[in-house]
Amino acid sequence: MSDYHINIFYSDEDGGYIADIPDLDACSAFGATAEQALVEVKRAMAAWIAAAKQAGKPVPPPRYRPAIYQAGR
């Protein structure tokens, strides 16, 4: 689970931090701080994976990498 890339950004509209995991469709969370958003998205990721497995749906492998990681290739 730790290989999934997590984006965290501040949202003026929401008045807090949003964390999302691009490889897991609609897996995101909110927090008043970046740290809180990270904790919440890790919970969301565990729930997302558990629900997919229970439903017999595939869990995608970690693939997303921001452009900064791809620049050296």
All heavy atoms as TSV, in Angstrom:
chain	resi	resn	atom	element	x	y	z
A	1	MET	N	N	0.808	-1.202	0.000
A	1	MET	CA	C	0.000	0.000	0.000
A	1	MET	C	C	0.848	1.262	0.000
A	1	MET	O	O	0.406	2.282	-0.442
A	1	MET	CB	C	-0.928	0.032	1.217
A	1	MET	CG	C	-2.145	-0.837	1.067
A	1	MET	SD	S	-3.456	-0.642	2.303
A	1	MET	CE	C	-2.735	0.182	3.658
A	2	SER	N	N	2.045	1.209	0.481
A	2	SER	CA	C	2.846	2.417	0.625
A	2	SER	C	C	3.445	2.906	-0.690
A	2	SER	O	O	4.020	3.988	-0.727
A	2	SER	CB	C	3.951	2.191	1.645
A	2	SER	OG	O	4.818	1.180	1.190
A	3	ASP	N	N	3.326	2.147	-1.774
A	3	ASP	CA	C	3.910	2.555	-3.044
A	3	ASP	C	C	3.017	3.494	-3.851
A	3	ASP	O	O	3.450	4.018	-4.860
A	3	ASP	CB	C	4.241	1.336	-3.890
A	3	ASP	CG	C	5.412	0.543	-3.327
A	3	ASP	OD1	O	6.191	1.118	-2.549
A	3	ASP	OD2	O	5.539	-0.629	-3.667
A	4	TYR	N	N	1.789	3.710	-3.427
A	4	TYR	CA	C	0.899	4.615	-4.146
A	4	TYR	C	C	1.310	6.063	-3.913
A	4	TYR	O	O	1.577	6.473	-2.787
A	4	TYR	CB	C	-0.559	4.431	-3.703
A	4	TYR	CG	C	-1.186	3.158	-4.220
A	4	TYR	CD1	C	-1.387	2.074	-3.384
A	4	TYR	CD2	C	-1.576	3.051	-5.545
A	4	TYR	CE1	C	-1.954	0.904	-3.854
A	4	TYR	CE2	C	-2.147	1.890	-6.025
A	4	TYR	CZ	C	-2.337	0.824	-5.176
A	4	TYR	OH	O	-2.902	-0.329	-5.649
A	5	HIS	N	N	1.352	6.822	-4.989
A	5	HIS	CA	C	1.671	8.238	-4.887
A	5	HIS	C	C	0.470	8.968	-4.284
A	5	HIS	O	O	-0.672	8.699	-4.631
A	5	HIS	CB	C	1.995	8.825	-6.262
A	5	HIS	CG	C	2.287	10.279	-6.207
A	5	HIS	ND1	N	3.503	10.766	-5.805
A	5	HIS	CD2	C	1.508	11.348	-6.439
A	5	HIS	CE1	C	3.465	12.080	-5.821
A	5	HIS	NE2	N	2.262	12.462	-6.192
A	6	ILE	N	N	0.738	9.905	-3.399
A	6	ILE	CA	C	-0.313	10.698	-2.766
A	6	ILE	C	C	-0.047	12.168	-3.060
A	6	ILE	O	O	1.044	12.674	-2.799
A	6	ILE	CB	C	-0.342	10.458	-1.238
A	6	ILE	CG1	C	-0.646	8.992	-0.939
A	6	ILE	CG2	C	-1.355	11.392	-0.577
A	6	ILE	CD1	C	-0.492	8.608	0.531
A	7	ASN	N	N	-1.046	12.841	-3.629
A	7	ASN	CA	C	-0.984	14.287	-3.837
A	7	ASN	C	C	-1.650	14.963	-2.651
A	7	ASN	O	O	-2.725	14.538	-2.222
A	7	ASN	CB	C	-1.760	14.690	-5.098
A	7	ASN	CG	C	-1.148	14.155	-6.358
A	7	ASN	OD1	O	0.055	14.240	-6.560
A	7	ASN	ND2	N	-1.983	13.597	-7.223
A	8	ILE	N	N	-1.036	16.028	-2.140
A	8	ILE	CA	C	-1.650	16.824	-1.081
A	8	ILE	C	C	-1.539	18.285	-1.496
A	8	ILE	O	O	-0.462	18.751	-1.866
A	8	ILE	CB	C	-0.946	16.607	0.278
A	8	ILE	CG1	C	-1.006	15.139	0.690
A	8	ILE	CG2	C	-1.594	17.505	1.349
A	8	ILE	CD1	C	-0.238	14.813	1.957
A	9	PHE	N	N	-2.666	18.980	-1.431
A	9	PHE	CA	C	-2.668	20.391	-1.811
A	9	PHE	C	C	-3.697	21.153	-0.982
A	9	PHE	O	O	-4.657	20.571	-0.475
A	9	PHE	CB	C	-2.950	20.559	-3.305
A	9	PHE	CG	C	-4.254	19.953	-3.752
A	9	PHE	CD1	C	-5.412	20.711	-3.795
A	9	PHE	CD2	C	-4.319	18.612	-4.121
A	9	PHE	CE1	C	-6.614	20.148	-4.195
A	9	PHE	CE2	C	-5.515	18.044	-4.525
A	9	PHE	CZ	C	-6.670	18.817	-4.566
A	10	TYR	N	N	-3.469	22.443	-0.844
A	10	TYR	CA	C	-4.400	23.294	-0.103
A	10	TYR	C	C	-5.493	23.769	-1.040
A	10	TYR	O	O	-5.230	24.169	-2.172
A	10	TYR	CB	C	-3.680	24.496	0.507
A	10	TYR	CG	C	-4.611	25.305	1.378
A	10	TYR	CD1	C	-4.904	24.883	2.674
A	10	TYR	CD2	C	-5.230	26.443	0.897
A	10	TYR	CE1	C	-5.784	25.590	3.475
A	10	TYR	CE2	C	-6.106	27.161	1.692
A	10	TYR	CZ	C	-6.389	26.729	2.968
A	10	TYR	OH	O	-7.269	27.419	3.762
A	11	SER	N	N	-6.730	23.733	-0.557
A	11	SER	CA	C	-7.878	24.193	-1.334
A	11	SER	C	C	-8.497	25.410	-0.648
A	11	SER	O	O	-9.052	25.281	0.445
A	11	SER	CB	C	-8.918	23.073	-1.450
A	11	SER	OG	O	-10.130	23.578	-1.985
A	12	ASP	N	N	-8.377	26.571	-1.279
A	12	ASP	CA	C	-9.016	27.773	-0.743
A	12	ASP	C	C	-10.526	27.581	-0.658
A	12	ASP	O	O	-11.162	28.002	0.297
A	12	ASP	CB	C	-8.711	28.985	-1.626
A	12	ASP	CG	C	-7.293	29.507	-1.453
A	12	ASP	OD1	O	-6.764	29.417	-0.322
A	12	ASP	OD2	O	-6.719	29.987	-2.440
A	13	GLU	N	N	-11.068	26.953	-1.680
A	13	GLU	CA	C	-12.524	26.731	-1.747
A	13	GLU	C	C	-13.019	25.906	-0.560
A	13	GLU	O	O	-14.072	26.184	0.010
A	13	GLU	CB	C	-12.870	26.028	-3.061
A	13	GLU	CG	C	-14.346	25.804	-3.271
A	13	GLU	CD	C	-14.648	25.147	-4.605
A	13	GLU	OE1	O	-13.859	25.316	-5.554
A	13	GLU	OE2	O	-15.667	24.462	-4.687
A	14	ASP	N	N	-12.264	24.884	-0.181
A	14	ASP	CA	C	-12.666	24.003	0.914
A	14	ASP	C	C	-12.122	24.450	2.270
A	14	ASP	O	O	-12.534	23.948	3.308
A	14	ASP	CB	C	-12.209	22.569	0.622
A	14	ASP	CG	C	-12.891	21.990	-0.601
A	14	ASP	OD1	O	-14.123	22.073	-0.685
A	14	ASP	OD2	O	-12.174	21.473	-1.481
A	15	GLY	N	N	-11.149	25.340	2.248
A	15	GLY	CA	C	-10.576	25.833	3.492
A	15	GLY	C	C	-9.759	24.797	4.236
A	15	GLY	O	O	-9.734	24.767	5.462
A	16	GLY	N	N	-9.075	23.952	3.497
A	16	GLY	CA	C	-8.241	22.927	4.116
A	16	GLY	C	C	-7.464	22.172	3.058
A	16	GLY	O	O	-7.408	22.579	1.895
A	17	TYR	N	N	-6.879	21.066	3.463
A	17	TYR	CA	C	-6.019	20.276	2.584
A	17	TYR	C	C	-6.766	19.079	2.010
A	17	TYR	O	O	-7.542	18.417	2.707
A	17	TYR	CB	C	-4.785	19.801	3.342
A	17	TYR	CG	C	-3.848	20.936	3.640
A	17	TYR	CD1	C	-4.034	21.732	4.766
A	17	TYR	CD2	C	-2.801	21.237	2.778
A	17	TYR	CE1	C	-3.189	22.795	5.038
A	17	TYR	CE2	C	-1.945	22.302	3.045
A	17	TYR	CZ	C	-2.155	23.076	4.170
A	17	TYR	OH	O	-1.315	24.126	4.428
A	18	ILE	N	N	-6.505	18.822	0.748
A	18	ILE	CA	C	-7.066	17.666	0.042
A	18	ILE	C	C	-5.907	16.730	-0.259
A	18	ILE	O	O	-4.853	17.156	-0.719
A	18	ILE	CB	C	-7.732	18.076	-1.289
A	18	ILE	CG1	C	-8.784	19.170	-1.075
A	18	ILE	CG2	C	-8.306	16.850	-2.001
A	18	ILE	CD1	C	-9.980	18.754	-0.278
A	19	ALA	N	N	-6.111	15.457	-0.006
A	19	ALA	CA	C	-5.128	14.432	-0.382
A	19	ALA	C	C	-5.836	13.448	-1.296
A	19	ALA	O	O	-6.986	13.081	-1.045
A	19	ALA	CB	C	-4.605	13.722	0.859
A	20	ASP	N	N	-5.177	13.056	-2.362
A	20	ASP	CA	C	-5.776	12.062	-3.250
A	20	ASP	C	C	-4.729	11.094	-3.757
A	20	ASP	O	O	-3.535	11.371	-3.718
A	20	ASP	CB	C	-6.527	12.714	-4.419
A	20	ASP	CG	C	-5.598	13.231	-5.501
A	20	ASP	OD1	O	-4.612	13.893	-5.159
A	20	ASP	OD2	O	-5.861	12.980	-6.687
A	21	ILE	N	N	-5.214	9.934	-4.195
A	21	ILE	CA	C	-4.344	8.888	-4.736
A	21	ILE	C	C	-4.777	8.660	-6.178
A	21	ILE	O	O	-5.828	8.058	-6.443
A	21	ILE	CB	C	-4.459	7.595	-3.901
A	21	ILE	CG1	C	-4.062	7.893	-2.453
A	21	ILE	CG2	C	-3.594	6.485	-4.508
A	21	ILE	CD1	C	-4.277	6.758	-1.492
A	22	PRO	N	N	-4.011	9.168	-7.148
A	22	PRO	CA	C	-4.408	9.103	-8.550
A	22	PRO	C	C	-4.673	7.686	-9.083
A	22	PRO	O	O	-5.530	7.514	-9.949
A	22	PRO	CB	C	-3.235	9.746	-9.295
A	22	PRO	CG	C	-2.602	10.629	-8.277
A	22	PRO	CD	C	-2.772	9.916	-6.975
A	23	ASP	N	N	-3.969	6.697	-8.569
A	23	ASP	CA	C	-4.153	5.326	-9.066
A	23	ASP	C	C	-5.461	4.685	-8.612
A	23	ASP	O	O	-5.886	3.691	-9.191
A	23	ASP	CB	C	-3.000	4.432	-8.612
A	23	ASP	CG	C	-1.710	4.723	-9.362
A	23	ASP	OD1	O	-1.766	4.953	-10.589
A	23	ASP	OD2	O	-0.652	4.714	-8.723
A	24	LEU	N	N	-6.085	5.236	-7.574
A	24	LEU	CA	C	-7.323	4.670	-7.035
A	24	LEU	C	C	-8.455	5.656	-7.300
A	24	LEU	O	O	-8.530	6.718	-6.676
A	24	LEU	CB	C	-7.181	4.380	-5.537
A	24	LEU	CG	C	-6.011	3.490	-5.134
A	24	LEU	CD1	C	-5.968	3.315	-3.620
A	24	LEU	CD2	C	-6.081	2.139	-5.832
A	25	ASP	N	N	-9.325	5.301	-8.224
A	25	ASP	CA	C	-10.399	6.177	-8.668
A	25	ASP	C	C	-11.219	6.720	-7.495
A	25	ASP	O	O	-11.738	5.944	-6.693
A	25	ASP	CB	C	-11.307	5.417	-9.640
A	25	ASP	CG	C	-12.319	6.309	-10.305
A	25	ASP	OD1	O	-11.965	7.461	-10.633
A	25	ASP	OD2	O	-13.469	5.867	-10.487
A	26	ALA	N	N	-11.291	8.040	-7.418
A	26	ALA	CA	C	-12.091	8.753	-6.408
A	26	ALA	C	C	-11.648	8.487	-4.975
A	26	ALA	O	O	-12.448	8.583	-4.055
A	26	ALA	CB	C	-13.571	8.440	-6.581
A	27	CYS	N	N	-10.385	8.175	-4.767
A	27	CYS	CA	C	-9.868	7.969	-3.409
A	27	CYS	C	C	-9.207	9.255	-2.960
A	27	CYS	O	O	-8.108	9.603	-3.400
A	27	CYS	CB	C	-8.874	6.809	-3.373
A	27	CYS	SG	S	-8.328	6.415	-1.695
A	28	SER	N	N	-9.916	9.983	-2.085
A	28	SER	CA	C	-9.390	11.255	-1.594
A	28	SER	C	C	-9.887	11.501	-0.178
A	28	SER	O	O	-10.770	10.799	0.308
A	28	SER	CB	C	-9.819	12.400	-2.515
A	28	SER	OG	O	-11.222	12.541	-2.502
A	29	ALA	N	N	-9.302	12.509	0.454
A	29	ALA	CA	C	-9.678	12.837	1.825
A	29	ALA	C	C	-9.374	14.306	2.087
A	29	ALA	O	O	-8.630	14.944	1.348
A	29	ALA	CB	C	-8.928	11.954	2.813
A	30	PHE	N	N	-9.931	14.814	3.177
A	30	PHE	CA	C	-9.793	16.211	3.569
A	30	PHE	C	C	-9.200	16.294	4.971
A	30	PHE	O	O	-9.462	15.421	5.806
A	30	PHE	CB	C	-11.174	16.880	3.562
A	30	PHE	CG	C	-11.162	18.281	4.083
A	30	PHE	CD1	C	-10.833	19.332	3.254
A	30	PHE	CD2	C	-11.464	18.550	5.405
A	30	PHE	CE1	C	-10.811	20.638	3.739
A	30	PHE	CE2	C	-11.449	19.848	5.899
A	30	PHE	CZ	C	-11.123	20.894	5.060
A	31	GLY	N	N	-8.437	17.347	5.231
A	31	GLY	CA	C	-7.923	17.587	6.570
A	31	GLY	C	C	-7.663	19.065	6.792
A	31	GLY	O	O	-7.409	19.801	5.839
A	32	ALA	N	N	-7.716	19.493	8.023
A	32	ALA	CA	C	-7.425	20.888	8.360
A	32	ALA	C	C	-5.947	21.195	8.160
A	32	ALA	O	O	-5.570	22.334	7.886
A	32	ALA	CB	C	-7.839	21.174	9.796
A	33	THR	N	N	-5.099	20.162	8.269
A	33	THR	CA	C	-3.662	20.294	8.026
A	33	THR	C	C	-3.254	19.253	6.983
A	33	THR	O	O	-3.990	18.288	6.739
A	33	THR	CB	C	-2.844	20.045	9.307
A	33	THR	OG1	O	-3.022	18.674	9.701
A	33	THR	CG2	C	-3.269	20.972	10.430
A	34	ALA	N	N	-2.082	19.436	6.409
A	34	ALA	CA	C	-1.580	18.456	5.442
A	34	ALA	C	C	-1.399	17.094	6.104
A	34	ALA	O	O	-1.710	16.060	5.513
A	34	ALA	CB	C	-0.269	18.942	4.831
A	35	GLU	N	N	-0.914	17.113	7.336
A	35	GLU	CA	C	-0.695	15.857	8.064
A	35	GLU	C	C	-2.012	15.119	8.305
A	35	GLU	O	O	-2.090	13.903	8.172
A	35	GLU	CB	C	0.010	16.132	9.390
A	35	GLU	CG	C	1.428	16.642	9.246
A	35	GLU	CD	C	1.528	18.149	8.970
A	35	GLU	OE1	O	0.486	18.859	9.005
A	35	GLU	OE2	O	2.646	18.615	8.696
A	36	GLN	N	N	-3.043	15.872	8.663
A	36	GLN	CA	C	-4.359	15.266	8.899
A	36	GLN	C	C	-4.932	14.693	7.601
A	36	GLN	O	O	-5.501	13.604	7.589
A	36	GLN	CB	C	-5.301	16.312	9.486
A	36	GLN	CG	C	-6.604	15.755	9.984
A	36	GLN	CD	C	-7.464	16.838	10.620
A	36	GLN	OE1	O	-7.509	17.975	10.132
A	36	GLN	NE2	N	-8.121	16.493	11.701
A	37	ALA	N	N	-4.766	15.406	6.500
A	37	ALA	CA	C	-5.240	14.916	5.211
A	37	ALA	C	C	-4.519	13.628	4.835
A	37	ALA	O	O	-5.131	12.696	4.295
A	37	ALA	CB	C	-5.037	15.975	4.132
A	38	LEU	N	N	-3.225	13.541	5.126
A	38	LEU	CA	C	-2.454	12.337	4.839
A	38	LEU	C	C	-2.969	11.152	5.647
A	38	LEU	O	O	-3.164	10.058	5.107
A	38	LEU	CB	C	-0.975	12.569	5.126
A	38	LEU	CG	C	-0.043	11.380	4.899
A	38	LEU	CD1	C	-0.092	10.912	3.454
A	38	LEU	CD2	C	1.375	11.747	5.307
A	39	VAL	N	N	-3.209	11.353	6.930
A	39	VAL	CA	C	-3.743	10.278	7.783
A	39	VAL	C	C	-5.083	9.809	7.234
A	39	VAL	O	O	-5.344	8.602	7.115
A	39	VAL	CB	C	-3.876	10.757	9.246
A	39	VAL	CG1	C	-4.708	9.788	10.068
A	39	VAL	CG2	C	-2.508	10.948	9.868
A	40	GLU	N	N	-5.936	10.755	6.870
A	40	GLU	CA	C	-7.275	10.403	6.386
A	40	GLU	C	C	-7.234	9.682	5.038
A	40	GLU	O	O	-7.996	8.751	4.805
A	40	GLU	CB	C	-8.152	11.657	6.300
A	40	GLU	CG	C	-8.454	12.287	7.639
A	40	GLU	CD	C	-9.200	11.360	8.591
A	40	GLU	OE1	O	-10.038	10.567	8.144
A	40	GLU	OE2	O	-8.919	11.419	9.803
A	41	VAL	N	N	-6.334	10.101	4.139
A	41	VAL	CA	C	-6.287	9.438	2.832
A	41	VAL	C	C	-5.708	8.031	2.957
A	41	VAL	O	O	-6.072	7.130	2.204
A	41	VAL	CB	C	-5.551	10.290	1.767
A	41	VAL	CG1	C	-4.042	10.133	1.832
A	41	VAL	CG2	C	-6.046	9.927	0.371
A	42	LYS	N	N	-4.837	7.805	3.925
A	42	LYS	CA	C	-4.341	6.440	4.153
A	42	LYS	C	C	-5.470	5.541	4.644
A	42	LYS	O	O	-5.548	4.370	4.260
A	42	LYS	CB	C	-3.168	6.453	5.123
A	42	LYS	CG	C	-1.898	6.976	4.496
A	42	LYS	CD	C	-0.727	6.925	5.456
A	42	LYS	CE	C	0.548	7.394	4.794
A	42	LYS	NZ	N	1.708	7.294	5.690
A	43	ARG	N	N	-6.351	6.082	5.483
A	43	ARG	CA	C	-7.536	5.321	5.903
A	43	ARG	C	C	-8.444	5.044	4.707
A	43	ARG	O	O	-8.968	3.948	4.559
A	43	ARG	CB	C	-8.314	6.091	6.963
A	43	ARG	CG	C	-7.666	6.112	8.296
A	43	ARG	CD	C	-8.526	6.855	9.302
A	43	ARG	NE	N	-7.806	7.000	10.550
A	43	ARG	CZ	C	-7.984	7.963	11.415
A	43	ARG	NH1	N	-8.900	8.895	11.190
A	43	ARG	NH2	N	-7.289	8.019	12.518
A	44	ALA	N	N	-8.639	6.067	3.879
A	44	ALA	CA	C	-9.478	5.921	2.694
A	44	ALA	C	C	-8.893	4.877	1.745
A	44	ALA	O	O	-9.628	4.074	1.158
A	44	ALA	CB	C	-9.641	7.259	1.984
A	45	MET	N	N	-7.567	4.868	1.596
A	45	MET	CA	C	-6.907	3.895	0.725
A	45	MET	C	C	-7.140	2.469	1.228
A	45	MET	O	O	-7.479	1.577	0.445
A	45	MET	CB	C	-5.406	4.175	0.660
A	45	MET	CG	C	-4.621	3.154	-0.149
A	45	MET	SD	S	-2.854	3.546	-0.317
A	45	MET	CE	C	-2.333	3.726	1.365
A	46	ALA	N	N	-6.990	2.249	2.518
A	46	ALA	CA	C	-7.216	0.919	3.080
A	46	ALA	C	C	-8.655	0.480	2.861
A	46	ALA	O	O	-8.919	-0.669	2.485
A	46	ALA	CB	C	-6.866	0.907	4.564
A	47	ALA	N	N	-9.601	1.401	3.057
A	47	ALA	CA	C	-11.018	1.075	2.848
A	47	ALA	C	C	-11.302	0.815	1.371
A	47	ALA	O	O	-12.057	-0.103	1.027
A	47	ALA	CB	C	-11.894	2.210	3.370
A	48	TRP	N	N	-10.705	1.606	0.486
A	48	TRP	CA	C	-10.896	1.442	-0.955
A	48	TRP	C	C	-10.421	0.061	-1.396
A	48	TRP	O	O	-11.124	-0.653	-2.107
A	48	TRP	CB	C	-10.109	2.538	-1.686
A	48	TRP	CG	C	-10.428	2.719	-3.142
A	48	TRP	CD1	C	-11.157	3.729	-3.686
A	48	TRP	CD2	C	-10.014	1.891	-4.246
A	48	TRP	NE1	N	-11.235	3.570	-5.057
A	48	TRP	CE2	C	-10.540	2.456	-5.418
A	48	TRP	CE3	C	-9.268	0.735	-4.349
A	48	TRP	CZ2	C	-10.328	1.903	-6.676
A	48	TRP	CZ3	C	-9.061	0.186	-5.606
A	48	TRP	CH2	C	-9.588	0.763	-6.746
A	49	ILE	N	N	-9.225	-0.315	-0.963
A	49	ILE	CA	C	-8.650	-1.605	-1.349
A	49	ILE	C	C	-9.474	-2.758	-0.773
A	49	ILE	O	O	-9.767	-3.731	-1.475
A	49	ILE	CB	C	-7.169	-1.688	-0.932
A	49	ILE	CG1	C	-6.348	-0.715	-1.799
A	49	ILE	CG2	C	-6.632	-3.103	-1.050
A	49	ILE	CD1	C	-4.917	-0.522	-1.341
A	50	ALA	N	N	-9.881	-2.645	0.476
A	50	ALA	CA	C	-10.693	-3.694	1.100
A	50	ALA	C	C	-12.024	-3.854	0.374
A	50	ALA	O	O	-12.475	-4.985	0.118
A	50	ALA	CB	C	-10.928	-3.377	2.574
A	51	ALA	N	N	-12.661	-2.746	0.009
A	51	ALA	CA	C	-13.946	-2.805	-0.692
A	51	ALA	C	C	-13.791	-3.427	-2.071
A	51	ALA	O	O	-14.637	-4.232	-2.507
A	51	ALA	CB	C	-14.551	-1.413	-0.799
A	52	ALA	N	N	-12.719	-3.069	-2.771
A	52	ALA	CA	C	-12.483	-3.638	-4.106
A	52	ALA	C	C	-12.275	-5.145	-4.007
A	52	ALA	O	O	-12.855	-5.917	-4.784
A	52	ALA	CB	C	-11.281	-2.971	-4.763
A	53	LYS	N	N	-11.473	-5.575	-3.058
A	53	LYS	CA	C	-11.223	-7.010	-2.895
A	53	LYS	C	C	-12.493	-7.753	-2.524
A	53	LYS	O	O	-12.761	-8.836	-3.045
A	53	LYS	CB	C	-10.135	-7.237	-1.842
A	53	LYS	CG	C	-8.749	-6.862	-2.323
A	53	LYS	CD	C	-7.706	-7.110	-1.252
A	53	LYS	CE	C	-6.311	-6.784	-1.767
A	53	LYS	NZ	N	-5.289	-7.010	-0.738
A	54	GLN	N	N	-13.287	-7.172	-1.630
A	54	GLN	CA	C	-14.535	-7.817	-1.208
A	54	GLN	C	C	-15.507	-7.938	-2.378
A	54	GLN	O	O	-16.232	-8.928	-2.484
A	54	GLN	CB	C	-15.181	-7.021	-0.080
A	54	GLN	CG	C	-16.424	-7.682	0.488
A	54	GLN	CD	C	-16.982	-6.904	1.672
A	54	GLN	OE1	O	-16.579	-5.781	1.945
A	54	GLN	NE2	N	-17.907	-7.510	2.367
A	55	ALA	N	N	-15.494	-6.953	-3.263
A	55	ALA	CA	C	-16.379	-6.974	-4.424
A	55	ALA	C	C	-15.808	-7.788	-5.586
A	55	ALA	O	O	-16.446	-7.917	-6.626
A	55	ALA	CB	C	-16.656	-5.546	-4.881
A	56	GLY	N	N	-14.587	-8.314	-5.416
A	56	GLY	CA	C	-13.958	-9.088	-6.480
A	56	GLY	C	C	-13.440	-8.239	-7.624
A	56	GLY	O	O	-13.233	-8.727	-8.724
A	57	LYS	N	N	-13.221	-6.963	-7.354
A	57	LYS	CA	C	-12.712	-6.058	-8.384
A	57	LYS	C	C	-11.195	-5.958	-8.277
A	57	LYS	O	O	-10.632	-6.105	-7.199
A	57	LYS	CB	C	-13.338	-4.680	-8.234
A	57	LYS	CG	C	-14.832	-4.692	-8.482
A	57	LYS	CD	C	-15.398	-3.307	-8.429
A	57	LYS	CE	C	-16.897	-3.374	-8.728
A	57	LYS	NZ	N	-17.489	-2.043	-8.729
A	58	PRO	N	N	-10.528	-5.700	-9.390
A	58	PRO	CA	C	-9.066	-5.610	-9.350
A	58	PRO	C	C	-8.588	-4.354	-8.623
A	58	PRO	O	O	-9.220	-3.309	-8.669
A	58	PRO	CB	C	-8.669	-5.559	-10.826
A	58	PRO	CG	C	-9.868	-4.990	-11.513
A	58	PRO	CD	C	-11.063	-5.493	-10.732
A	59	VAL	N	N	-7.467	-4.489	-7.949
A	59	VAL	CA	C	-6.803	-3.355	-7.311
A	59	VAL	C	C	-5.632	-2.988	-8.222
A	59	VAL	O	O	-4.736	-3.804	-8.438
A	59	VAL	CB	C	-6.299	-3.722	-5.900
A	59	VAL	CG1	C	-5.509	-2.568	-5.293
A	59	VAL	CG2	C	-7.468	-4.113	-5.000
A	60	PRO	N	N	-5.661	-1.788	-8.795
A	60	PRO	CA	C	-4.601	-1.422	-9.738
A	60	PRO	C	C	-3.243	-1.312	-9.042
A	60	PRO	O	O	-3.168	-0.885	-7.893
A	60	PRO	CB	C	-5.051	-0.064	-10.276
A	60	PRO	CG	C	-5.948	0.487	-9.239
A	60	PRO	CD	C	-6.607	-0.689	-8.582
A	61	PRO	N	N	-2.204	-1.698	-9.749
A	61	PRO	CA	C	-0.861	-1.529	-9.175
A	61	PRO	C	C	-0.486	-0.044	-9.167
A	61	PRO	O	O	-1.028	0.740	-9.952
A	61	PRO	CB	C	0.026	-2.295	-10.154
A	61	PRO	CG	C	-0.698	-2.226	-11.443
A	61	PRO	CD	C	-2.166	-2.254	-11.086
A	62	PRO	N	N	0.419	0.348	-8.293
A	62	PRO	CA	C	0.880	1.742	-8.294
A	62	PRO	C	C	1.605	2.051	-9.600
A	62	PRO	O	O	2.535	1.356	-9.963
A	62	PRO	CB	C	1.848	1.804	-7.117
A	62	PRO	CG	C	1.554	0.618	-6.288
A	62	PRO	CD	C	1.014	-0.419	-7.203
A	63	ARG	N	N	1.142	3.058	-10.311
A	63	ARG	CA	C	1.773	3.434	-11.580
A	63	ARG	C	C	2.032	4.924	-11.692
A	63	ARG	O	O	2.966	5.344	-12.348
A	63	ARG	CB	C	0.894	3.004	-12.757
A	63	ARG	CG	C	0.808	1.522	-12.890
A	63	ARG	CD	C	0.066	1.152	-14.122
A	63	ARG	NE	N	0.001	-0.309	-14.194
A	63	ARG	CZ	C	-0.649	-0.967	-15.094
A	63	ARG	NH1	N	-1.317	-0.338	-16.021
A	63	ARG	NH2	N	-0.650	-2.279	-15.091
A	64	TYR	N	N	1.155	5.731	-11.110
A	64	TYR	CA	C	1.252	7.184	-11.266
A	64	TYR	C	C	2.536	7.710	-10.635
A	64	TYR	O	O	2.872	7.366	-9.510
A	64	TYR	CB	C	0.054	7.874	-10.617
A	64	TYR	CG	C	0.142	9.373	-10.665
A	64	TYR	CD1	C	-0.274	10.070	-11.786
A	64	TYR	CD2	C	0.661	10.099	-9.597
A	64	TYR	CE1	C	-0.186	11.436	-11.842
A	64	TYR	CE2	C	0.759	11.471	-9.649
A	64	TYR	CZ	C	0.325	12.144	-10.778
A	64	TYR	OH	O	0.431	13.501	-10.821
A	65	ARG	N	N	3.234	8.519	-11.379
A	65	ARG	CA	C	4.403	9.241	-10.874
A	65	ARG	C	C	4.347	10.646	-11.461
A	65	ARG	O	O	4.185	10.811	-12.669
A	65	ARG	CB	C	5.730	8.569	-11.295
A	65	ARG	CG	C	5.929	7.206	-10.677
A	65	ARG	CD	C	6.166	7.327	-9.170
A	65	ARG	NE	N	6.329	6.061	-8.533
A	65	ARG	CZ	C	5.409	5.448	-7.789
A	65	ARG	NH1	N	4.223	5.977	-7.625
A	65	ARG	NH2	N	5.643	4.302	-7.212
A	66	PRO	N	N	4.490	11.657	-10.619
A	66	PRO	CA	C	4.469	13.031	-11.126
A	66	PRO	C	C	5.564	13.251	-12.164
A	66	PRO	O	O	6.569	12.542	-12.173
A	66	PRO	CB	C	4.733	13.876	-9.887
A	66	PRO	CG	C	4.451	12.986	-8.729
A	66	PRO	CD	C	4.694	11.591	-9.189
A	67	ALA	N	N	5.394	14.247	-12.984
A	67	ALA	CA	C	6.358	14.546	-14.053
A	67	ALA	C	C	7.761	14.738	-13.526
A	67	ALA	O	O	8.727	14.405	-14.204
A	67	ALA	CB	C	5.907	15.775	-14.824
A	68	ILE	N	N	7.929	15.257	-12.334
A	68	ILE	CA	C	9.266	15.495	-11.783
A	68	ILE	C	C	10.062	14.189	-11.662
A	68	ILE	O	O	11.273	14.171	-11.835
A	68	ILE	CB	C	9.194	16.217	-10.421
A	68	ILE	CG1	C	10.568	16.736	-10.024
A	68	ILE	CG2	C	8.625	15.332	-9.342
A	68	ILE	CD1	C	10.553	17.728	-8.898
A	69	TYR	N	N	9.394	13.080	-11.382
A	69	TYR	CA	C	10.065	11.795	-11.291
A	69	TYR	C	C	10.404	11.244	-12.660
A	69	TYR	O	O	11.285	10.420	-12.802
A	69	TYR	CB	C	9.194	10.777	-10.552
A	69	TYR	CG	C	9.039	11.085	-9.090
A	69	TYR	CD1	C	7.786	11.353	-8.553
A	69	TYR	CD2	C	10.133	11.115	-8.226
A	69	TYR	CE1	C	7.638	11.644	-7.197
A	69	TYR	CE2	C	9.984	11.402	-6.890
A	69	TYR	CZ	C	8.738	11.669	-6.391
A	69	TYR	OH	O	8.593	11.956	-5.071
A	70	GLN	N	N	9.683	11.677	-13.673
A	70	GLN	CA	C	9.875	11.161	-15.014
A	70	GLN	C	C	10.904	11.962	-15.795
A	70	GLN	O	O	11.364	11.543	-16.843
A	70	GLN	CB	C	8.528	11.170	-15.759
A	70	GLN	CG	C	7.500	10.293	-15.096
A	70	GLN	CD	C	6.125	10.477	-15.688
A	70	GLN	OE1	O	5.971	11.039	-16.762
A	70	GLN	NE2	N	5.114	10.005	-15.000
A	71	ALA	N	N	11.288	13.131	-15.311
A	71	ALA	CA	C	12.177	14.028	-16.037
A	71	ALA	C	C	13.555	13.418	-16.296
A	71	ALA	O	O	14.166	13.681	-17.316
A	71	ALA	CB	C	12.323	15.339	-15.284
A	72	GLY	N	N	14.030	12.583	-15.391
A	72	GLY	CA	C	15.360	12.015	-15.533
A	72	GLY	C	C	15.435	10.794	-16.435
A	72	GLY	O	O	16.496	10.265	-16.657
A	73	ARG	N	N	14.327	10.370	-16.974
A	73	ARG	CA	C	14.324	9.157	-17.826
A	73	ARG	C	C	14.706	9.425	-19.233
A	73	ARG	O	O	14.600	10.393	-19.805
A	73	ARG	CB	C	12.932	8.522	-17.797
A	73	ARG	CG	C	12.646	7.958	-16.447
A	73	ARG	CD	C	11.328	7.289	-16.464
A	73	ARG	NE	N	11.091	6.761	-15.134
A	73	ARG	CZ	C	10.156	5.914	-14.853
A	73	ARG	NH1	N	9.370	5.460	-15.765
A	73	ARG	NH2	N	9.983	5.482	-13.640
